[in-house]
């Protein structure tokens, strides 16, 4: 499975990029795409966080839901129940 990492840094000349953080997880050939970062552009949490940070945020989001909400019956989630008006 292919993995992709978003690496941020500064292009100091046409052949040198100063990375914000070292990359030690990847060995071998890589492909680098360079694009300017626009001011005010927001990056997603997935792009800007480590896996541990993303998991903490995700589990926090899960825990923030009301656990007293009743779970619908399996029959209520059947195709016929969802599209009852299309028969």
C-alpha positions as CSV (number, residue, x, y, z in Angstrom):
1,X,0.0,0.0,0.0
2,X,1.3,3.4,-0.9
3,X,1.6,6.0,1.8
4,X,1.7,9.7,1.3
5,X,3.2,12.3,3.7
6,X,2.6,16.1,3.6
7,X,6.0,17.7,4.3
8,X,6.2,21.4,4.8
9,X,9.2,23.6,4.5
10,X,10.8,26.6,2.8
11,X,12.3,26.5,-0.7
12,X,15.5,28.5,-0.2
13,X,16.8,28.0,-3.8
14,X,15.8,25.9,-6.8
15,X,17.4,22.8,-5.5
16,X,17.2,23.1,-1.7
17,X,14.2,22.7,0.6
18,X,14.5,23.3,4.4
19,X,12.0,20.9,6.0
20,X,10.0,22.0,9.1
21,X,10.4,18.5,10.5
22,X,12.8,15.7,9.6
23,X,11.5,12.8,7.5
24,X,12.9,9.5,8.7
25,X,10.0,7.2,7.9
26,X,10.7,7.0,4.1
27,X,13.6,5.3,2.4
28,X,14.2,4.9,-1.3
29,X,12.8,6.9,-4.3
30,X,10.2,9.6,-3.6
31,X,8.3,12.0,-5.7
32,X,8.1,15.7,-4.6
33,X,5.5,18.2,-5.8
34,X,6.3,21.8,-5.0
35,X,3.5,24.3,-4.8
36,X,3.3,27.7,-3.2
37,X,1.4,28.0,0.1
38,X,-1.2,30.8,-0.1
39,X,-1.7,33.0,2.8
40,X,-4.8,32.2,4.8
41,X,-5.1,28.7,3.2
42,X,-6.2,26.2,5.8
43,X,-5.0,22.6,5.9
44,X,-7.1,19.8,7.1
45,X,-6.4,18.1,10.4
46,X,-5.5,15.0,8.5
47,X,-2.7,16.8,6.6
48,X,-1.4,18.9,9.5
49,X,-1.2,16.4,12.3
50,X,0.5,13.2,13.3
51,X,-1.4,10.0,13.4
52,X,-1.5,10.1,17.2
53,X,-2.8,13.7,17.2
54,X,-5.5,12.8,14.6
55,X,-6.6,9.7,16.6
56,X,-6.9,11.8,19.8
57,X,-9.0,14.4,18.0
58,X,-11.1,11.6,16.4
59,X,-11.7,9.8,19.7
60,X,-12.5,13.2,21.4
61,X,-15.1,13.8,18.6
62,X,-16.6,10.3,19.2
63,X,-16.8,10.9,23.0
64,X,-18.6,14.2,22.4
65,X,-21.7,12.5,21.1
66,X,-24.8,11.8,23.1
67,X,-24.8,8.1,24.0
68,X,-28.4,8.2,25.1
69,X,-29.7,8.5,21.5
70,X,-31.6,5.3,20.7
71,X,-30.2,3.1,17.9
72,X,-32.7,2.5,15.1
73,X,-34.0,-1.0,14.6
74,X,-32.4,-2.9,11.7
75,X,-35.7,-3.0,9.9
76,X,-35.9,0.8,9.9
77,X,-32.6,0.9,8.0
78,X,-33.6,-1.6,5.3
79,X,-33.7,-0.4,1.7
80,X,-37.5,-0.7,1.6
81,X,-37.8,1.5,4.7
82,X,-35.4,4.1,3.3
83,X,-37.1,4.3,-0.1
84,X,-40.6,3.5,0.9
85,X,-42.1,6.3,-1.3
86,X,-40.4,4.9,-4.4
87,X,-42.4,1.7,-4.7
